[in-house]
Amino acid sequence: MADLRNYQSRAQTGEMIDQGLRAYMLKVYNLMALGLAITGVAAYLSFQLAFANGEITAFGQAIYLSPLKWVVILAPLALVFFLSFRIHRMSVSAAQTTFAIYAALVGLSLSSIFLIYTGQSVVQTFFVTAASFGALSLYGYTTKRDLSAMGSFLIMGLFGLIIASIVNIFLASSAMQFAISVIGVLIFAGLTAYDTQRIKELYYEADDVAVAGRKAIMGALTLYLDFINLFMFLLQFMGNRK
């Protein structure tokens, strides 16, 4: 009888952990989706405000042609570092607000893609990215295989990709850009699965509300970055240029 009670207790504890993990991961995905929605709306509205009747507006000149464009480009990078290093000292609501502001700034900086690519190709690439991301993240969530070794390799590859991208700014090689795009897709495809598994493993049922909330926000930020980068690299060789 004692063994039966112990078994039932362990089963109930396991079920509670599973329910907590599902709630935690659902919050991560919901926050990520909210960030993507904010980015999409901000990018589209920024582009609409930048042009009127086929002519560039003062707003468009400011964000695309003036020195302010560097602020638009670098502000998201500064904010993501701020959030990453300060989140443990922030309240959950402040961290969520910072994440939302960051997503809006990314949308502002990405609005220029509508100058380069057709709207149809942007939408098509988004859905291809969403389908690919969903499958890869599901794999990372459900696989029993330890992806940590693959993650270390991918992170090293990411640094190499960044260096290659900087070098190609000066070389302006179309062949090298195509190779960077393909490698970028492969790296962020792998990172999507790896990061999902890592975020899942960070869950701890004894975390208080604030700690769990901060973990969910950082998880959402990580997957958001994977999605955005996967989308941008796919767009570079799938998108139809104007």
C-alpha positions in Angstrom: 0.0 0.0 0.0 2.9 2.4 0.9 4.5 1.6 -2.5 1.2 2.4 -4.3 0.9 5.7 -2.5 4.5 6.6 -3.3 3.9 5.7 -7.0 0.7 7.9 -7.0 2.6 10.8 -5.4 5.4 10.6 -8.0 2.8 10.4 -10.8 1.0 13.5 -9.5 4.3 15.4 -9.1 5.3 14.4 -12.7 2.0 15.6 -14.0 2.3 18.9 -12.2 5.8 19.4 -13.6 4.5 18.6 -17.2 1.6 21.1 -16.7 4.0 23.7 -15.4 6.4 23.1 -18.3 3.7 23.4 -20.9 2.4 26.7 -19.3 6.0 28.0 -19.3 6.7 27.1 -22.9 3.3 28.5 -24.0 4.2 31.8 -22.4 7.6 31.8 -24.2 5.9 31.2 -27.6 3.2 33.8 -26.9 5.7 36.5 -26.0 7.7 35.6 -29.1 4.6 35.8 -31.3 3.7 39.1 -29.7 7.2 40.4 -30.4 7.0 39.3 -34.1 3.6 41.0 -34.4 4.9 44.2 -33.0 7.9 44.1 -35.4 5.6 43.4 -38.4 3.3 46.2 -37.6 6.1 48.6 -36.9 7.9 47.7 -40.1 4.8 48.2 -42.3 3.7 51.4 -40.6 7.2 52.9 -40.8 7.4 52.1 -44.5 3.9 53.7 -45.1 4.9 56.8 -43.2 8.2 57.0 -45.2 6.4 57.3 -48.5 3.4 59.3 -49.7 2.1 59.3 -53.3 5.3 57.6 -54.4 7.5 60.3 -52.8 9.7 60.0 -49.8 8.5 62.0 -46.8 10.5 63.9 -44.2 10.2 60.8 -42.0 11.5 58.6 -44.7 14.5 60.9 -45.3 15.2 60.9 -41.6 15.3 57.1 -41.1 16.7 56.1 -44.5 19.0 59.0 -45.7 20.1 61.1 -42.8 22.7 60.2 -40.1 19.7 59.2 -37.9 19.6 55.9 -39.9 22.6 54.7 -37.8 20.6 55.3 -34.7 17.7 53.3 -36.2 20.2 50.5 -37.1 22.1 50.4 -33.8 19.4 51.1 -31.3 17.9 47.6 -31.3 21.4 46.1 -30.8 22.0 48.4 -27.8 18.6 47.6 -26.3 19.0 43.8 -26.7 22.3 44.0 -24.8 20.7 46.2 -22.1 17.8 43.7 -21.7 20.2 40.7 -21.6 22.4 42.2 -18.9 19.8 43.9 -16.8 16.9 41.6 -16.9 17.7 40.0 -13.5 17.3 43.4 -11.9 14.2 44.3 -13.7 10.6 43.6 -12.8 8.7 41.2 -15.1 6.5 44.1 -16.4 9.5 46.3 -17.1 11.3 43.5 -18.9 8.2 42.8 -21.1 7.9 46.5 -21.9 11.6 46.6 -22.9 11.1 43.6 -25.1 8.1 45.2 -26.8 10.1 48.4 -27.4 13.0 46.4 -28.8 10.6 44.5 -31.2 9.2 47.9 -32.4 12.7 49.2 -33.0 13.6 46.1 -35.0 10.5 46.7 -37.0 11.6 50.3 -37.7 15.1 49.1 -38.8 13.6 46.3 -41.0 11.1 48.6 -42.8 13.7 49.1 -45.5 13.2 45.5 -46.8 10.0 46.8 -48.5 12.3 49.1 -50.5 14.3 46.1 -51.7 11.8 43.2 -52.0 8.3 42.9 -53.3 5.5 42.7 -50.7 4.5 39.3 -52.0 7.9 37.8 -51.6 8.2 39.2 -48.0 4.9 37.5 -47.1 5.8 34.2 -48.7 9.1 34.1 -47.0 7.5 34.9 -43.7 5.2 31.9 -44.0 8.1 29.6 -45.1 10.0 30.8 -42.1 7.1 30.2 -39.8 6.6 26.7 -41.0 10.3 25.9 -40.8 10.6 27.5 -37.4 7.6 25.6 -36.1 9.0 22.2 -37.2 12.5 22.9 -35.9 11.3 24.2 -32.6 9.0 21.2 -32.2 11.9 18.9 -32.8 14.0 20.7 -30.2 11.2 20.4 -27.7 10.4 16.7 -28.2 13.8 15.1 -29.1 15.5 13.1 -26.4 18.9 13.7 -28.1 21.2 16.1 -26.3 21.8 19.0 -28.7 24.4 20.9 -26.6 27.3 19.7 -28.7 25.6 20.8 -31.9 24.8 24.1 -30.2 28.5 24.8 -29.4 29.4 24.1 -33.0 26.6 26.4 -34.3 27.6 29.3 -32.0 31.2 29.0 -33.4 29.7 29.0 -36.9 27.7 32.1 -36.0 30.8 34.0 -35.1 32.4 33.0 -38.4 29.2 34.1 -40.2 29.4 37.5 -38.6 33.1 37.9 -39.6 32.3 36.8 -43.2 29.4 39.3 -43.4 31.6 42.2 -42.2 34.3 41.2 -44.8 31.7 41.1 -47.6 30.7 44.6 -46.8 34.0 45.7 -48.4 34.2 42.9 -51.0 30.6 43.2 -52.1 30.7 39.7 -53.6 27.4 38.3 -54.8 28.7 34.8 -54.7 29.9 35.2 -51.1 26.6 36.8 -50.1 24.7 33.8 -51.5 27.0 31.5 -49.5 26.5 33.6 -46.4 22.7 33.4 -46.8 22.7 29.6 -47.2 25.0 29.1 -44.3 23.0 31.6 -42.2 19.8 29.6 -42.9 21.5 26.4 -41.8 23.0 27.9 -38.6 19.8 29.5 -37.4 17.8 26.4 -38.3 20.0 24.4 -36.0 20.0 27.2 -33.3 16.2 27.1 -33.3 16.1 23.5 -32.3 19.0 23.9 -29.9 17.6 27.0 -28.2 14.2 25.4 -27.8 15.7 22.5 -26.0 17.9 24.8 -23.8 14.9 27.0 -22.9 12.9 23.9 -22.0 15.7 22.6 -19.7 15.8 26.0 -17.9 12.4 25.4 -16.6 12.4 24.7 -12.8 9.1 24.0 -11.1 10.2 25.6 -7.8 10.9 29.0 -9.5 8.8 31.9 -8.2 6.6 34.0 -10.5 9.2 36.7 -11.1 12.0 34.3 -11.9 9.8 32.2 -14.2 8.6 35.3 -15.9 12.1 36.6 -16.6 13.1 33.2 -17.9 10.1 33.2 -20.3 11.0 36.7 -21.6 14.6 35.7 -22.2 13.5 32.5 -23.9 11.1 34.5 -26.1 13.8 37.0 -27.0 16.1 34.1 -28.0 13.6 32.4 -30.2 12.5 35.8 -31.6 16.1 36.4 -32.7 16.3 33.0 -34.3 13.1 33.6 -36.2 14.1 37.1 -37.4 17.6 36.0 -38.6 16.2 32.9 -40.3 13.6 35.1 -42.0 16.2 37.6 -43.2 18.6 34.9 -44.5 15.8 33.1 -46.3 14.7 36.4 -47.8 18.1 37.2 -49.2 18.0 34.3 -51.6 14.2 33.6 -51.8 12.9 37.2 -52.1 12.1 38.8 -55.4 13.9 42.2 -55.6 12.1 45.2 -57.0 
